[in-house]
């Protein structure tokens, strides 16, 4: 998953929780994210564009690290 901004994404289906780890070290948690959205995000050619143009418009992320 090469991205100039995003280091890693993970998803917990049972909690509908999407975690985005940025190359800067910041970690954001997005809650109540349907698995369909996670799959779209994971498959996106540009993770940064998907994050900015879709995910952030639909969900509010909570910064969980570094605190």
Secondary structure, DSSP 8 states (H G I E B T S, - for coil): ---SSEEEEEEETTTTEEEEEETTS-EEEEES--HHHHHHHHH-S-HHHHIIIIIHHH--EEEEE--
